[in-house]
């Protein structure tokens, strides 16, 4: 198991960090009143940036902003969604997935993370 101070390869350090950040963020967010917390899924932000920005603007009580939506849709690169997996071997990907479980399954990502790809 990964953790601070443990000598691990970078893909496992990144997997451990992602898991910890998401776990702590979700725990702390749930401690807030529902009107003060909103989770945003990265994969949805990449797929539907305009819709996500519009929802967050409304959630924050801000007026709709075409300028903000145009900015976000202009800087988001949908091809980056799979970039982290493309830099890993199948073995590294399997190791990272093991490190991030059971959170991947809880979030509905396990099936996507473990799909095989060519090396």
N, C-alpha and C positions, 0 to 999 in steps of 0.2 A: 504494500500500500504506500502511496505517495504521501508526502507531507513536507513541511519546511525543514530544511537542513539535511534532507535525504538526497544523496547524489543520484540523480535520475537523468535519462536522456531528455532532450528538449520536448519531444512530443508528449511524454508523460507529465512533465512539469506543466505544460500548457493544459493538458487534460485535467490535472488536479486543480489548477488555478480556476479554470472554467467552472468546474463542479462546485468548488468552494464559494466562488462569487455568486453563482446562481442560487445555491442553497441559502446563503446568508441574506442575499437580497430578497428572496421569496419569504424567508422567515420574518425579516424585519418589516417587509411590506405588509404582510398579513397582520402584524401587530398594530398597524395604523387603521384609522377608520376607512371604510371602503371608498368614501368620497375623496380620500387623500392618497390613494395608491392605484396605479394602473400598470399591469405587466404588458410589455411589448415584446412580441416574438420577433427575433431577428429575421427569420425566414419570411414572415409575413411583411415586415418592413421592406425587404428586398423585392418581394412580389407585388406589393400594393402600397408603394410609398405615399401616394396622394391620399388614399383612404385612411392610412394610419395617421398621417399628419393632421388631417381634418378631424379625426376622432380625438387626438391628443389636444388639439387646439380647443375643441369644444369642452373636453374634460377639464382643461385648465381655466375655463371661463374666459377665453380670449376670443375676440372676433375672428371670423374666418379670414384667412390671409392667402390670397393667390400667390403673393410674392414668396411666402414661406414654402408653399407647396412646390412652386417652380424651382426654388433653390434645392430642396431636398431631392426632388426627382432628377435634378441636374447633376447632383454629386453622387448619388447612389449608383453603384456599378453592379448590376445583377449577376455578372459573371464571377464576382468575388464570393458568392454564396458557397460554391464548391471548391474554392481555391485551397483551403486548408487540407482537405482530403486529398487533393491531387498531388500534394507534395509528400505524401506518406506512402510507404510500401504497404501492401496488404497486412503484413505482420504488425507494423507499427499502428495501423488503423485498428486492428483487433486488440492490441494492447491498450490503446487509448480508450476504446469503447469499454473494455473491462474496467478501466480506472473510473470512467464516468457513470457506470451503472450503480445503482438502479435509477438514477436521475434521468438518464436518456429515455428509459421506458416510461417513467412517470410523465415525462413531457411529450411522449409520442414520437421520439426521434430514433429509437433503437433500430427499427427496420431500415430506415434510410442510412444510418451510420454503418451498418454492417453489410450493406450491399457490396458485392465483389466488384472490383474493377481490374483492368489489366495493369500490370506493372510496366 
